[in-house]
Amino acid sequence: MDFKDYYQILGVEPNADDKAVKAAYRRLARKYHPDVSKDDNAEARFKEVAEAYQVLKDSAKRAEYDQLRQYRASGHGTGGGFEPPPGWRPSAGGDAATGHGDFSDFFENLFGAGAQGFSWNAGAAGRHRGEDLEVELPLFLEDTVSDTSKQIRFALPQYDARGRRLADREKTLNVKIPAGTGDNERIRLKGQGAPGLDDAPAGDLYLRVRLVPHPLFDVDGHDLIITVPVAPWEAALGAKVDLPTLTGRLSLTVPAHSQSGRRLRLKGKGLPTKGGAGDLYAVLKVVMPEGGDESADALWRQLAEQADFNPRADWEH
């Protein structure tokens, strides 16, 4: 199997911290999301980016991956394909072994067998219900505002009459996503999982919702947080600011004498819930203009001379 360099996929250095890894994922997930990207390989790139983030965001998986990366750097598997060290038994497999088929062979071979299969021995007779499957469903924040339909494609396991696994078959479904669906929620599609043996019922398909990182909003439960840049004079004198929300734009009143970091609450402008909506918090950030001409500098000097203000007065006590 081919080795995957997850650091290269996300465009980060091997010593990148969690913040840098998350920022790279947010940028690339937005760029390659199949709903917006015009790239012919957008879906494949999106899955590749999600897989890389799945490993690098998890300290245990990342530590084991780094060991494999170092093993390969020492000259193993650099020619005709990569194989893990003899006796490789990952301790961080866990959630990878869900049989959802969205991870690459490289990931599943290293962190968990994607082919979980049924619970019978080859040659056993009788009816056996098919296995449940789970796939990740990426959603934009905008998709949660109202009911929406999404087309999903996933690998459906196939088995012969004796329970031996055959080649997977790709399956496509159109799925209705209710408004207010939140991050990490599971949507059950009864009977859409792997087929059963000897006419037994099929398993279920579970969609695990993952909200795609937004370039403007951070998510805290059903609340949204947006950083609002304001000029020093807007913070000092007050201002009206045109503010984006998930459902349009509105006018935000910045009170006079506002400090950087002040949180202004807009009730009901966050993510929808089953019984209403969360709130939107606008966090003010005072931003200085870049450079300035001589007349502007003269005004700043005049303000400094006339203002009776020492921001470090507490240090003198």
WOTA-V982796 format. One record per residue. RES is the residue in one small letter. SS is DSSP state (2 for helix, 1 for strand, 0 for the rest). OMEGA is omega in whole degrees, -180 to 180 (999 if undefined). BURIAL is # if it has 9 or more other C-alpha atoms within 8 Angstrom, else .. Layout:
RES | SS | OMEGA | BURIAL
RES | SS | OMEGA | BURIAL
This chain:
m | 0 | 179 | .
d | 0 | 178 | .
f | 0 | 178 | .
k | 0 | 177 | .
d | 0 | -175 | .
y | 2 | 177 | #
y | 2 | 179 | #
q | 2 | 180 | .
i | 2 | 179 | #
l | 2 | 180 | #
g | 0 | 179 | .
v | 0 | 177 | #
e | 0 | 179 | .
p | 0 | 178 | .
n | 0 | -179 | .
a | 0 | 179 | #
d | 0 | -176 | .
d | 2 | -179 | .
k | 2 | -180 | .
a | 2 | 178 | #
v | 2 | -179 | #
k | 2 | -179 | #
a | 2 | 179 | .
a | 2 | 179 | #
y | 2 | -180 | #
r | 2 | -178 | #
r | 2 | -176 | #
l | 2 | 178 | #
a | 2 | 178 | #
r | 2 | -176 | #
k | 2 | -172 | .
y | 2 | 179 | #
h | 0 | -175 | #
p | 0 | -179 | #
d | 0 | -175 | .
v | 0 | -175 | .
s | 0 | 176 | #
k | 0 | -180 | .
d | 0 | -180 | .
d | 0 | -178 | .
n | 0 | -174 | .
a | 2 | -177 | #
e | 2 | 179 | #
a | 2 | 180 | .
r | 2 | 179 | #
f | 2 | 179 | #
k | 2 | 179 | #
e | 2 | 178 | #
v | 2 | 179 | #
a | 2 | 179 | #
e | 2 | 179 | #
a | 2 | 179 | #
y | 2 | 178 | #
q | 2 | -179 | .
v | 2 | -171 | #
l | 2 | 178 | #
k | 0 | -176 | #
d | 0 | -174 | .
s | 2 | -179 | .
a | 2 | 179 | .
k | 2 | -178 | #
r | 2 | 179 | #
a | 2 | 179 | .
e | 2 | 177 | #
y | 2 | 178 | #
d | 2 | 176 | .
q | 2 | 179 | .
l | 2 | -180 | #
r | 2 | 178 | .
q | 2 | 177 | .
y | 2 | 179 | #
r | 2 | -179 | #
a | 2 | 179 | .
s | 0 | 174 | .
g | 0 | -179 | .
h | 0 | 174 | #
g | 0 | 178 | #
t | 0 | -178 | #
g | 0 | -173 | .
g | 0 | 178 | .
g | 0 | -176 | #
f | 0 | 172 | #
e | 0 | 179 | .
p | 0 | 179 | .
p | 0 | 178 | .
p | 0 | 178 | .
g | 0 | -179 | .
w | 0 | 178 | .
r | 0 | -177 | .
p | 0 | 176 | #
s | 0 | -175 | .
a | 0 | -176 | .
g | 0 | 173 | #
g | 2 | -170 | .
d | 2 | 178 | .
a | 2 | -174 | #
a | 0 | -179 | #
t | 0 | 179 | #
g | 0 | -176 | #
h | 0 | 174 | #
g | 0 | -180 | #
d | 0 | 179 | #
f | 0 | 179 | #
s | 0 | 175 | .
d | 2 | 179 | .
f | 2 | -179 | #
f | 2 | -175 | #
e | 2 | 178 | #
n | 2 | -177 | #
l | 2 | -172 | #
f | 2 | 177 | #
g | 0 | -178 | #
a | 0 | 178 | #
g | 0 | -179 | #
a | 0 | -178 | .
q | 0 | 173 | .
g | 0 | 179 | .
f | 0 | -173 | .
s | 0 | 178 | .
w | 0 | 173 | .
n | 0 | 177 | .
a | 0 | 179 | .
g | 0 | 179 | .
a | 0 | -178 | .
a | 0 | 174 | .
g | 0 | -178 | .
r | 0 | 177 | #
h | 1 | 179 | #
r | 0 | 179 | #
g | 0 | -179 | #
e | 0 | 173 | #
d | 0 | 178 | #
l | 1 | 176 | #
e | 1 | 176 | #
v | 1 | 177 | #
e | 1 | 180 | #
l | 1 | 178 | #
p | 1 | 179 | .
l | 1 | 168 | #
f | 0 | 176 | #
l | 2 | -180 | #
e | 2 | -180 | .
d | 2 | -175 | #
t | 2 | -175 | #
v | 0 | -180 | #
s | 0 | 177 | .
d | 0 | -179 | #
t | 1 | 177 | #
s | 1 | 179 | .
k | 1 | 173 | .
q | 1 | 179 | .
i | 1 | 174 | #
r | 1 | -180 | .
f | 1 | 180 | #
a | 1 | -180 | #
l | 1 | -180 | #
p | 0 | 177 | #
q | 0 | -178 | #
y | 1 | 174 | #
d | 0 | -174 | .
a | 0 | -179 | .
r | 0 | 177 | #
g | 0 | 179 | #
r | 0 | -174 | .
r | 1 | 176 | #
l | 0 | 177 | .
a | 0 | 179 | .
d | 0 | 175 | .
r | 1 | 178 | .
e | 1 | -180 | .
k | 1 | -179 | .
t | 1 | 178 | .
l | 1 | 169 | .
n | 1 | -171 | .
v | 1 | 175 | .
k | 1 | -180 | .
i | 1 | -178 | #
p | 0 | 174 | #
a | 0 | 179 | #
g | 0 | 177 | #
t | 0 | -174 | #
g | 0 | -180 | #
d | 0 | 176 | .
n | 0 | 175 | .
e | 0 | 178 | #
r | 1 | 177 | .
i | 1 | -177 | .
r | 1 | 174 | .
l | 1 | -173 | #
k | 0 | 174 | .
g | 0 | -179 | #
q | 0 | 179 | #
g | 0 | -177 | #
a | 0 | -179 | #
p | 0 | 177 | #
g | 0 | 179 | #
l | 1 | 176 | #
d | 0 | 177 | .
d | 0 | 175 | .
a | 0 | -179 | #
p | 0 | 175 | #
a | 0 | 175 | #
g | 0 | 180 | #
d | 0 | 174 | #
l | 1 | 178 | #
y | 1 | 175 | #
l | 1 | 177 | #
r | 1 | -175 | #
v | 1 | 174 | #
r | 1 | 179 | #
l | 1 | 179 | #
v | 0 | 179 | #
p | 0 | -178 | #
h | 0 | -179 | #
p | 0 | -177 | .
l | 0 | -171 | .
f | 1 | 165 | #
d | 1 | -175 | #
v | 1 | 174 | .
d | 1 | -173 | .
g | 0 | 175 | .
h | 0 | 176 | #
d | 1 | 175 | #
l | 1 | 179 | #
i | 1 | 178 | #
i | 1 | 176 | #
t | 1 | -176 | #
v | 1 | 177 | .
p | 1 | 177 | .
v | 1 | 177 | #
a | 1 | -180 | #
p | 2 | -179 | #
w | 2 | 175 | .
e | 2 | 178 | #
a | 2 | -177 | #
a | 2 | -173 | #
l | 2 | -174 | #
g | 0 | -178 | #
a | 1 | 170 | #
k | 1 | -176 | .
v | 1 | 177 | .
d | 1 | -171 | .
l | 1 | 176 | .
p | 1 | 171 | .
t | 1 | -180 | .
l | 0 | -176 | #
t | 0 | -179 | .
g | 1 | -179 | .
r | 1 | 177 | .
l | 1 | -179 | .
s | 1 | 179 | .
l | 1 | 177 | .
t | 1 | 175 | .
v | 1 | -178 | #
p | 0 | 176 | #
a | 0 | 178 | #
h | 0 | 178 | .
s | 0 | 177 | #
q | 0 | 173 | .
s | 0 | -178 | .
g | 0 | 179 | .
r | 0 | -180 | #
r | 1 | 177 | .
l | 1 | -175 | .
r | 1 | 174 | .
l | 1 | -172 | #
k | 0 | 174 | .
g | 0 | -179 | #
k | 0 | 178 | #
g | 0 | -180 | #
l | 0 | 179 | #
p | 1 | 174 | #
t | 1 | 180 | #
k | 0 | -177 | .
g | 0 | -179 | .
g | 1 | -180 | .
a | 1 | 174 | #
g | 0 | -178 | #
d | 0 | 174 | #
l | 1 | 179 | #
y | 1 | 177 | #
a | 1 | -179 | #
v | 1 | -176 | #
l | 1 | 176 | #
k | 1 | -179 | #
v | 1 | -176 | #
v | 1 | 177 | .
m | 0 | 175 | .
p | 0 | 179 | .
e | 0 | 179 | .
g | 0 | -180 | .
g | 0 | 178 | .
d | 0 | -175 | .
e | 2 | -179 | .
s | 2 | 177 | .
a | 2 | 179 | .
d | 2 | 179 | #
a | 2 | 178 | .
l | 2 | 177 | .
w | 2 | 179 | .
r | 2 | 178 | .
q | 2 | 178 | .
l | 2 | -180 | .
a | 2 | -178 | .
e | 2 | -174 | .
q | 2 | -176 | .
a | 0 | 176 | .
d | 0 | -172 | .
f | 0 | 175 | .
n | 0 | -177 | .
p | 0 | -179 | .
r | 0 | -177 | .
a | 2 | -178 | .
d | 2 | -179 | .
w | 2 | -175 | .
e | 2 | -178 | .
h | 0 | 999 | .
